[in-house]
Amino acid sequence: MKQFDEQSPLAPREREKMAGRVASAARNNKTILLVTACAAIFLGLLSYVLRGEVMKLDQMAYWLVVETLRSDWLTPIMESFSALATPVSLIAMLLVIAAFAPGKRPGWFCTVNLALAVLLNVVLKTLIQRPRPEGFRLVVESGFSFPSGHSMAAMAFFGLIVWMVWHYEQDRRQRLLLTVAFSAVIVMIGISRIYLGVHYASDVLGGFCASIIWLVFYTKLAAPAFLGEDGLREVQ
């Protein structure tokens, strides 16, 4: 069989075709790639946590968020972001979703998602039992540290809202705006937990990854039951 060397005019063409096939496979399997990446990150963090080692990620985040950014004017803002993932705030937002969101039973869709994500967090924390950081907390928290409950709840709740936006919102600009806004809220809730000194950065990242994996399976399994067929047709 004839081999194509680097000087052959067909070699670049073959490479382009191969790159196109790889890109196509990535697009068609993006959900699998997302779950695989999140699982790899979560397990990598968990291996350090179980060994009781201090990660460079946690050290860098402490220096940047706690030592560099902490100030009197920023603390109330971070407390406000953290409060968005408390039970009172989440229940209030669930009531709004139940009243105004489209779909057959959007309120129950979001409620069951959040309840099961919180239960998953409790199970993981009980199994892993990582102590919380000591010595620089601005608020009082009890319980274990990994993965962060606020981060898991934020990603599960607001991440599901992003999913619903992409499936219901007709206006592309509005979809993008809402996605960016809710994504920023998720990130800020995670950062606020580091800022307040009640979680390591690895707790936050681990919580995000755990909830993303959860959301992938939950939306696949629960959307048909709670939203009907209309909840499965993504807006183009």
C-alpha positions in Angstrom: 0.0 0.0 0.0 1.3 3.4 -0.9 2.4 5.5 2.1 2.0 9.2 2.2 5.0 11.1 3.4 5.1 14.7 4.6 5.7 16.0 1.1 2.6 14.3 -0.4 -0.2 16.7 -1.2 -2.7 14.1 0.2 -1.0 14.0 3.6 -2.4 17.3 4.8 -5.8 16.4 3.4 -5.8 13.1 5.4 -4.8 15.0 8.5 -7.7 17.4 8.0 -10.1 14.5 7.5 -8.8 12.8 10.7 -9.2 16.1 12.6 -12.7 16.4 11.3 -13.6 12.9 12.5 -12.1 13.6 15.9 -14.1 16.9 16.2 -17.3 15.2 15.1 -16.8 12.4 17.6 -16.2 15.0 20.4 -19.4 16.8 19.4 -21.4 13.6 19.3 -20.1 12.4 22.6 -19.7 15.7 24.5 -21.9 14.4 27.4 -19.7 11.4 27.9 -16.6 13.6 27.7 -18.0 16.0 30.3 -18.9 13.2 32.7 -15.5 11.5 32.2 -13.6 14.8 32.8 -15.6 15.6 35.9 -15.3 12.1 37.3 -11.5 12.2 36.7 -11.2 15.6 38.5 -13.3 14.4 41.4 -11.4 11.2 41.9 -8.1 13.0 41.6 -9.1 15.4 44.3 -10.5 12.6 46.4 -7.2 10.7 46.3 -5.4 13.7 47.9 -8.2 14.3 50.4 -8.1 10.7 51.6 -4.3 10.8 52.0 -4.7 14.0 54.1 -2.4 16.0 51.9 -2.6 19.7 51.4 -3.0 20.5 47.7 -1.3 23.3 45.8 -4.7 24.3 44.6 -5.9 24.9 48.1 -2.7 26.8 49.0 -3.0 29.1 45.9 -6.7 29.7 46.5 -6.0 30.6 50.2 -3.4 33.1 49.2 -5.5 34.7 46.4 -9.0 34.7 48.0 -8.3 34.9 51.7 -5.0 36.7 52.1 -5.3 39.0 49.0 -9.0 39.7 48.5 -10.4 39.8 52.0 -11.6 43.3 53.0 -14.3 45.0 55.0 -16.3 46.0 51.9 -16.1 42.7 50.2 -17.1 40.5 53.1 -20.8 41.4 53.1 -20.9 40.8 49.3 -19.5 37.3 49.7 -21.9 36.6 52.6 -24.7 37.5 50.3 -23.5 35.1 47.5 -23.1 32.4 50.1 -26.7 33.0 51.3 -28.1 32.2 47.8 -27.4 28.5 48.5 -29.0 28.4 51.9 -32.3 26.5 52.4 -34.4 29.6 52.8 -33.2 31.2 49.6 -33.5 28.0 47.6 -37.0 27.3 48.8 -38.1 30.8 47.8 -36.6 30.4 44.3 -38.2 27.0 44.0 -41.6 28.6 44.6 -40.9 31.1 41.9 -40.0 28.4 39.5 -43.1 26.4 40.3 -45.3 29.5 39.7 -43.7 30.8 36.5 -41.5 28.3 34.7 -42.7 26.4 31.7 -43.3 22.7 31.5 -45.6 20.2 33.1 -44.2 20.2 36.6 -41.1 22.4 36.7 -41.3 23.1 40.4 -41.2 19.4 41.2 -38.5 18.9 38.6 -36.2 21.3 40.4 -37.3 20.3 43.9 -36.5 16.6 43.4 -33.2 17.5 41.8 -32.1 19.7 44.7 -33.3 17.3 47.4 -31.4 14.3 45.8 -28.3 16.4 45.2 -28.3 17.5 48.9 -28.8 13.8 49.9 -25.9 12.8 47.7 -23.7 15.5 49.4 -24.6 14.2 52.8 -23.7 10.7 51.8 -20.3 11.8 50.3 -19.4 13.9 53.3 -20.3 11.1 55.7 -18.1 8.6 53.8 -15.1 10.9 53.3 -15.2 12.9 56.6 -12.7 15.6 55.6 -12.3 18.2 58.4 -13.1 21.9 57.6 -10.2 24.4 57.4 -9.3 25.9 60.7 -8.1 29.3 61.8 -9.5 31.7 59.3 -13.3 31.3 59.3 -15.5 34.3 59.1 -18.7 32.4 59.8 -19.6 29.4 61.9 -20.2 26.1 60.1 -20.4 22.5 61.3 -20.1 19.2 59.6 -17.5 17.9 57.2 -15.8 19.7 54.3 -15.5 17.6 51.1 -17.4 18.1 48.9 -18.8 21.5 49.6 -22.6 21.4 50.2 -23.1 25.0 49.1 -21.2 24.3 45.8 -23.1 21.2 45.1 -26.4 22.8 45.8 -25.5 25.8 43.7 -24.4 23.8 40.7 -27.4 21.4 41.0 -30.0 24.2 41.3 -28.7 26.9 39.1 -27.1 24.4 36.7 -30.6 22.9 36.2 -32.0 26.4 35.5 -29.3 26.8 32.8 -30.4 23.5 31.3 -34.0 24.7 31.3 -33.1 28.0 29.8 -31.3 26.2 26.9 -34.4 24.0 26.3 -37.1 26.7 26.5 -35.7 30.2 25.8 -36.3 31.0 22.1 -34.1 34.1 22.0 -30.4 33.2 21.5 -29.1 36.4 23.0 -31.4 35.9 26.0 -30.2 32.3 26.4 -26.6 33.4 26.4 -27.2 36.2 28.8 -29.0 34.1 31.3 -26.5 31.3 31.0 -23.6 33.6 31.7 -25.5 35.2 34.7 -26.4 31.9 36.4 -23.0 30.5 35.7 -21.4 33.5 37.4 -23.7 33.0 40.4 -22.5 29.4 40.7 -18.9 30.4 40.6 -19.3 33.3 43.1 -21.1 31.0 45.5 -18.1 28.6 45.3 -15.6 31.4 45.8 -17.6 32.8 48.7 -17.2 29.6 50.6 -13.4 29.8 50.2 -13.4 33.5 51.1 -15.4 32.9 54.3 -12.9 30.2 55.3 -15.3 27.3 55.6 -14.1 25.3 52.6 -10.9 24.5 50.7 -10.9 25.2 47.0 -10.8 21.4 46.4 -14.0 21.1 48.3 -15.7 23.6 46.0 -14.3 22.1 42.8 -15.2 18.6 44.0 -18.7 19.8 44.7 -19.1 21.3 41.3 -17.9 18.1 39.5 -20.1 15.9 41.6 -23.2 18.0 40.8 -22.4 18.2 37.1 -22.2 14.4 36.9 -25.5 14.2 38.9 -27.2 16.7 36.6 -26.3 14.8 33.4 -28.0 11.7 34.7 -30.9 13.5 36.3 -31.9 15.5 33.3 -31.7 12.3 31.1 -33.9 10.3 33.4 -36.3 12.8 35.1 -37.0 15.3 32.3 -39.5 13.1 30.4 -41.5 12.5 33.6 -41.6 16.0 35.0 -41.5 18.2 31.8 -43.0 16.0 29.1 -41.8 15.8 25.5 -41.6 19.6 25.3 -38.9 19.5 27.9 -36.8 17.3 25.7 -36.6 19.5 22.6 -33.7 21.8 22.8 -34.3 25.2 21.2 -32.1 25.7 18.1 
